[in-house]
Amino acid sequence: MSLKKVNIGNLTLGGDTIAVQSMTTVKTGDVENSVAQILRLEKAGCDIVRVAVADEEDAAALSYIKPRVGVPLVADVHFSARLAVLAVENGADKLRINPGNIGGEREIALVADCVKAHGVPVRVGSNTGSIERHFLERYGRSPAALVESALYNVSVLERHGVENIVLSVKASSVPFTVEAYTLLSRKTDYPLHLGVTEAGGERMGIVKSAAGIGALLLTGIGDTIRVSLSCDPVKEVIAAHDILRAVGRETEFVDVVSCPTCGRCSYDCLTLAAKVEERTRGVKKKRKVAVMGCVVNGPGEARDCDLGIAGGKEYCVIMQKGKSDERVPAAQAEAAFFERLEEILK
């Protein structure tokens, strides 16, 4: 958690809650498809949505998109101070820029005056592809170079009176990313936007993001996160919430614990676990449910759960807090378990 707080629309970064972000994959100027995708992201639990602003059509579209969605919009702008200003004037709740590629001193001053006048924060996004040459010459291609590059770009904005800033130092390497954010957190009080950039497709992208973002969150670093996946951005949001739940930063959900099974398992534990996960996904209640493979360790491991089941060849044991354990014939166990599950989800 950062000491400084930054307001983005109706959200505050730097508090106890970690905001989840994603980015649209359609052209922003395509208003109808942009709105449709943003609404899908909202439904999945996205708190902040970033959109690319590559031309005047994209900037102008923000004024039509914003009234139709409920989440703050971040305009991602590169190489043009004019587009950055247009995006803010058309309703962007936040800018994502790199002062190093937005232009010279005059252009930076224009953007600074605009964001100050509208009360819009700026994310200074640095990555391994945007490190200035003099930092590379001094530190090499290293986390230190990336951090110094980000702080230098922050100092450029601060020189023009902008202090409503969020910082990110992303890399595609998990160790590089973790080291960079850890170093940055010691050098700044600004809120930090976490992510492993260009993490890859759904499978490896989630693994890398969970390892990098999760490691940082467990040490208290980070105020907002984006899981970068080369797939439907809704999956980014789902993965982000799963990471927050795994590290204990999100608690209003159903925690389904299940064993991987072994040769002792004599009922279809894996299918039941999958059905329970599907039924409970999206339920915003703090519950813990266990689906265990056998009665050797199952009852003990499920004892602290709101509801649990452990299987056997002829019968299963259903355990529930405040009620005595119940033996149920294996053929009837799934129906009985789901009946109890619906009770605790009410």
C-alpha positions as CSV (number, residue, x, y, z in Angstrom):
1,M,0.0,0.0,0.0
2,S,1.3,3.4,-1.0
3,L,1.4,6.4,1.3
4,K,0.1,8.8,-1.4
5,K,-3.5,8.3,-2.7
6,V,-4.7,9.0,-6.3
7,N,-8.4,9.3,-7.3
8,I,-9.5,7.9,-10.6
9,G,-13.1,8.7,-11.2
10,N,-14.9,7.2,-8.1
11,L,-12.0,5.0,-7.1
12,T,-9.0,5.7,-4.9
13,L,-5.6,4.0,-5.4
14,G,-3.4,3.7,-2.4
15,G,-5.9,2.4,0.1
16,D,-6.6,-1.1,1.3
17,T,-8.4,-2.3,-1.8
18,I,-6.4,-3.5,-4.9
19,A,-8.1,-2.3,-8.1
20,V,-8.3,-4.6,-11.1
21,Q,-7.6,-3.3,-14.5
22,S,-7.8,-4.5,-18.1
23,M,-7.6,-3.0,-21.6
24,T,-9.9,-3.1,-24.6
25,T,-8.8,-4.9,-27.7
26,V,-11.1,-3.1,-30.2
27,K,-10.4,0.2,-31.8
28,T,-11.7,2.9,-29.4
29,G,-13.2,4.9,-32.2
30,D,-15.6,1.9,-32.8
31,V,-17.9,3.2,-30.0
32,E,-20.5,0.3,-30.1
33,N,-17.9,-2.5,-29.8
34,S,-15.9,-0.5,-27.3
35,V,-18.9,-0.1,-25.1
36,A,-19.9,-3.7,-25.4
37,Q,-16.4,-4.9,-24.4
38,I,-16.1,-2.5,-21.5
39,L,-19.5,-3.7,-20.2
40,R,-18.4,-7.3,-20.4
41,L,-15.2,-6.3,-18.4
42,E,-17.4,-4.5,-15.8
43,K,-19.6,-7.6,-15.4
44,A,-16.5,-9.7,-14.8
45,G,-15.4,-7.4,-12.0
46,C,-13.0,-5.0,-13.7
47,D,-12.6,-1.7,-11.8
48,I,-10.6,0.4,-14.4
49,V,-10.5,0.0,-18.2
50,R,-7.8,1.3,-20.4
51,V,-8.3,2.2,-24.0
52,A,-5.9,3.0,-26.8
53,V,-6.0,6.5,-28.2
54,A,-4.1,6.4,-31.5
55,D,-5.9,9.2,-33.4
56,E,-8.5,12.0,-33.1
57,E,-11.4,9.6,-33.7
58,D,-10.3,7.6,-30.7
59,A,-10.0,10.7,-28.5
60,A,-13.4,12.0,-29.6
61,A,-15.0,8.6,-29.0
62,L,-14.3,8.9,-25.3
63,S,-17.1,11.5,-24.9
64,Y,-19.6,8.9,-26.3
65,I,-18.3,5.9,-24.5
66,K,-18.0,7.4,-21.0
67,P,-21.7,8.1,-20.4
68,R,-22.6,4.5,-21.2
69,V,-20.2,2.7,-18.9
70,G,-19.7,2.7,-15.1
71,V,-15.9,2.3,-14.7
72,P,-13.2,4.9,-15.0
73,L,-11.5,5.1,-18.4
74,V,-7.8,5.4,-18.9
75,A,-6.5,6.9,-22.2
76,D,-3.3,5.2,-23.4
77,V,-1.5,7.8,-25.5
78,H,1.9,7.8,-27.1
79,F,3.9,10.2,-29.3
80,S,1.3,13.0,-29.2
81,A,0.7,15.6,-26.6
82,R,-2.2,16.9,-28.7
83,L,-4.0,13.5,-28.5
84,A,-3.3,13.4,-24.7
85,V,-5.0,16.7,-24.3
86,L,-8.0,15.8,-26.5
87,A,-8.5,12.6,-24.6
88,V,-8.7,14.4,-21.3
89,E,-11.0,17.1,-22.7
90,N,-13.3,14.3,-24.0
91,G,-13.6,12.7,-20.5
92,A,-10.7,10.4,-19.8
93,D,-10.4,9.8,-16.1
94,K,-6.7,9.1,-16.3
95,L,-3.8,9.3,-18.8
96,R,-1.2,6.6,-19.4
97,I,1.8,8.2,-21.0
98,N,5.6,8.0,-21.1
99,P,6.8,11.6,-21.0
100,G,9.9,10.5,-22.8
101,N,8.0,9.9,-26.0
102,I,5.2,12.5,-25.7
103,G,7.4,15.3,-27.1
104,G,9.7,18.1,-25.8
105,E,9.4,20.4,-22.9
106,R,6.6,22.5,-24.6
107,E,4.5,19.4,-25.3
108,I,5.0,18.0,-21.7
109,A,3.9,21.4,-20.3
110,L,0.7,21.3,-22.4
111,V,-0.2,17.9,-21.1
112,A,0.7,18.9,-17.5
113,D,-1.5,22.1,-17.7
114,C,-4.4,20.0,-19.0
115,V,-4.3,17.3,-16.4
116,K,-4.0,19.8,-13.6
117,A,-6.9,21.8,-14.9
118,H,-9.1,18.7,-15.1
119,G,-7.8,17.0,-12.0
120,V,-6.8,13.9,-14.0
121,P,-4.0,11.6,-12.7
122,V,-1.3,10.3,-14.9
123,R,0.3,6.8,-15.0
124,V,3.9,6.9,-15.9
125,G,4.4,3.6,-17.6
126,S,8.0,2.5,-18.1
127,N,9.1,-0.9,-19.5
128,T,12.2,-2.5,-20.7
129,G,11.7,-1.2,-24.2
130,S,11.5,2.5,-23.1
131,I,14.6,2.9,-20.9
132,E,16.6,6.0,-21.9
133,R,20.0,5.4,-23.3
134,H,21.9,7.2,-20.5
135,F,20.4,4.9,-17.9
136,L,21.2,1.8,-20.1
137,E,24.8,3.0,-20.4
138,R,25.1,3.5,-16.6
139,Y,23.2,0.5,-15.3
140,G,22.9,-1.8,-18.3
141,R,19.6,-3.5,-19.1
142,S,18.7,-4.0,-15.4
143,P,15.9,-3.4,-12.9
144,A,17.9,-0.4,-11.6
145,A,17.9,1.2,-15.1
146,L,14.2,0.7,-15.4
147,V,13.4,2.2,-12.0
148,E,15.7,5.2,-12.6
149,S,14.0,5.8,-16.0
150,A,10.6,5.8,-14.4
151,L,11.6,8.1,-11.6
152,Y,13.3,10.4,-14.2
153,N,10.0,10.7,-16.1
154,V,8.1,11.4,-12.9
155,S,10.5,14.2,-12.1
156,V,9.7,15.7,-15.5
157,L,6.0,15.8,-14.6
158,E,6.7,17.1,-11.1
159,R,8.8,19.9,-12.6
160,H,5.6,21.0,-14.3
161,G,3.5,20.8,-11.1
162,V,2.0,17.3,-11.7
163,E,1.9,15.1,-8.6
164,N,-1.2,13.1,-9.2
165,I,0.8,10.1,-10.4
166,V,0.7,6.3,-10.6
167,L,3.9,4.4,-11.5
168,S,4.6,1.1,-13.3
169,V,7.9,-0.6,-14.2
170,K,6.9,-3.7,-16.2
171,A,9.0,-6.4,-17.8
172,S,8.2,-9.7,-19.4
173,S,10.6,-11.5,-17.0
174,V,9.1,-12.3,-13.7
175,P,12.4,-12.0,-11.6
176,F,13.2,-8.7,-13.4
177,T,9.7,-7.4,-12.7
178,V,9.7,-8.3,-9.0
179,E,13.2,-6.9,-8.5
180,A,12.2,-3.6,-10.2
181,Y,9.0,-3.1,-8.3
182,T,10.7,-3.9,-5.0
183,L,13.4,-1.4,-5.7
184,L,10.9,1.2,-6.9
185,S,8.7,0.8,-3.7
186,R,11.7,1.8,-1.6
187,K,12.2,5.0,-3.6
188,T,8.7,6.4,-4.0
189,D,5.4,6.9,-2.2
190,Y,3.3,7.0,-5.4
191,P,0.7,4.2,-6.0
192,L,2.1,1.4,-8.0
193,H,0.4,-0.3,-10.9
194,L,1.6,-4.0,-11.0
195,G,1.9,-6.3,-14.0
196,V,4.1,-8.6,-16.0
197,T,4.0,-7.1,-19.5
198,E,3.7,-9.3,-22.6
199,A,3.3,-12.3,-20.3
200,G,2.0,-14.5,-23.2
201,G,-1.1,-16.5,-23.9
202,E,-3.6,-17.6,-21.4
203,R,-1.8,-20.6,-19.8
204,M,1.7,-19.2,-19.4
205,G,0.5,-15.6,-19.0
206,I,-1.5,-16.5,-16.0
207,V,1.4,-18.5,-14.5
208,K,3.8,-15.6,-14.9
209,S,1.4,-13.0,-13.7
210,A,0.5,-15.0,-10.6
211,A,4.1,-15.5,-9.8
212,G,5.1,-11.9,-10.3
213,I,2.1,-10.0,-9.1
214,G,1.4,-12.5,-6.3
215,A,5.0,-12.2,-5.0
216,L,4.8,-8.4,-4.8
217,L,1.3,-8.3,-3.2
218,L,2.5,-10.7,-0.5
219,T,5.1,-8.2,0.5
220,G,2.6,-5.4,0.6
221,I,3.7,-3.8,-2.7
222,G,1.0,-2.7,-5.2
223,D,-2.2,-0.8,-5.4
224,T,-3.7,-1.8,-8.8
225,I,-3.0,-4.8,-11.1
226,R,-3.4,-5.8,-14.7
227,V,-2.9,-9.3,-15.9
228,S,-1.7,-9.1,-19.5
229,L,-2.9,-12.0,-21.6
230,S,-3.0,-12.6,-25.4
231,C,-6.6,-13.6,-25.3
232,D,-10.1,-12.3,-24.4
233,P,-9.5,-9.5,-21.8
234,V,-12.3,-10.8,-19.7
235,K,-10.0,-13.7,-18.8
236,E,-7.5,-11.1,-17.6
237,V,-10.1,-9.9,-15.0
238,I,-11.0,-13.4,-13.9
239,A,-7.3,-14.2,-13.4
240,A,-6.6,-11.0,-11.6
241,H,-9.4,-11.7,-9.0
242,D,-8.1,-15.3,-8.6
243,I,-4.6,-13.9,-7.8
244,L,-6.1,-11.5,-5.3
245,R,-8.0,-14.3,-3.7
246,A,-4.9,-16.6,-3.6
247,V,-2.8,-14.0,-1.7
248,G,-5.6,-13.0,0.7
249,R,-6.3,-9.5,-0.7
250,E,-9.9,-10.4,-1.7
251,T,-12.0,-12.3,0.8
252,E,-15.7,-12.1,-0.3
253,F,-15.7,-15.3,-2.4
254,V,-16.2,-19.1,-2.1
255,D,-12.8,-20.7,-1.5
256,V,-13.1,-24.2,-3.0
257,V,-10.3,-26.5,-1.7
258,S,-10.0,-29.9,-3.3
259,C,-7.4,-32.7,-3.4
260,P,-5.6,-33.9,-6.5
261,T,-6.8,-37.4,-5.7
262,C,-4.7,-40.6,-5.7
263,G,-5.1,-44.4,-6.0
264,R,-7.2,-44.4,-2.8
265,C,-10.0,-42.3,-4.4
266,S,-13.0,-44.5,-5.3
267,Y,-15.5,-41.9,-6.4
268,D,-15.5,-39.2,-9.1
269,C,-14.0,-36.4,-6.9
270,L,-12.5,-34.5,-9.8
271,T,-15.8,-34.0,-11.6
272,L,-17.6,-33.0,-8.4
273,A,-14.9,-30.4,-7.6
274,A,-15.2,-28.9,-11.1
275,K,-19.0,-28.7,-10.7
276,V,-18.6,-27.0,-7.3
277,E,-16.2,-24.4,-8.7
278,E,-18.5,-23.7,-11.6
279,R,-21.5,-23.2,-9.2
280,T,-19.7,-21.0,-6.8
281,R,-17.7,-18.8,-9.3
282,G,-18.9,-15.2,-8.9
283,V,-20.6,-15.7,-5.5
284,K,-19.6,-12.8,-3.3
285,K,-19.8,-14.5,0.0
286,K,-17.0,-15.6,2.3
287,R,-17.3,-19.4,2.4
288,K,-14.9,-22.3,2.3
289,V,-15.9,-25.6,0.7
290,A,-13.8,-28.8,0.6
291,V,-14.1,-31.6,-1.9
292,M,-11.7,-34.4,-0.7
293,G,-10.9,-37.7,-2.4
294,C,-11.0,-40.1,0.5
295,V,-11.6,-40.5,4.2
296,V,-7.9,-40.9,5.2
297,N,-7.1,-37.2,5.5
298,G,-10.3,-35.7,4.0
299,P,-12.4,-35.1,7.2
300,G,-9.5,-33.6,9.1
301,E,-8.5,-31.3,6.2
302,A,-12.1,-30.2,5.7
303,R,-12.8,-29.6,9.4
304,D,-12.5,-25.8,9.2
305,C,-14.7,-25.5,6.1
306,D,-18.3,-24.4,6.0
307,L,-19.0,-27.5,4.0
308,G,-17.0,-30.5,3.0
309,I,-17.2,-34.0,1.5
310,A,-14.8,-36.9,1.6
311,G,-15.5,-40.0,-0.5
312,G,-15.5,-43.8,-0.3
313,K,-16.5,-46.6,-2.5
314,E,-19.8,-47.3,-0.7
315,Y,-20.5,-44.0,1.0
316,C,-19.3,-40.4,1.4
317,V,-19.1,-38.3,4.5
318,I,-20.6,-34.8,4.4
319,M,-19.3,-32.4,7.0
320,Q,-20.9,-29.0,7.9
321,K,-20.1,-26.5,10.6
322,G,-22.6,-26.7,13.4
323,K,-24.0,-30.0,12.2
324,S,-23.0,-33.6,12.8
325,D,-21.2,-35.5,10.0
326,E,-23.6,-37.4,7.7
327,R,-22.9,-40.7,5.9
328,V,-24.5,-40.8,2.5
329,P,-24.6,-43.6,0.0
330,A,-22.1,-42.8,-2.8
331,A,-24.9,-42.8,-5.4
332,Q,-26.7,-40.1,-3.5
333,A,-23.8,-38.1,-2.3
334,E,-23.6,-35.5,-5.0
335,A,-27.2,-34.5,-4.8
336,A,-27.0,-34.3,-1.0
337,F,-23.9,-32.3,-1.1
338,F,-25.3,-29.7,-3.5
339,E,-28.4,-29.4,-1.4
340,R,-26.2,-28.4,1.5
341,L,-24.2,-26.1,-0.7
342,E,-27.2,-24.2,-1.8
343,E,-28.1,-23.7,1.8
344,I,-24.8,-22.0,2.7
345,L,-24.8,-19.8,-0.4
346,K,-28.2,-18.2,0.5
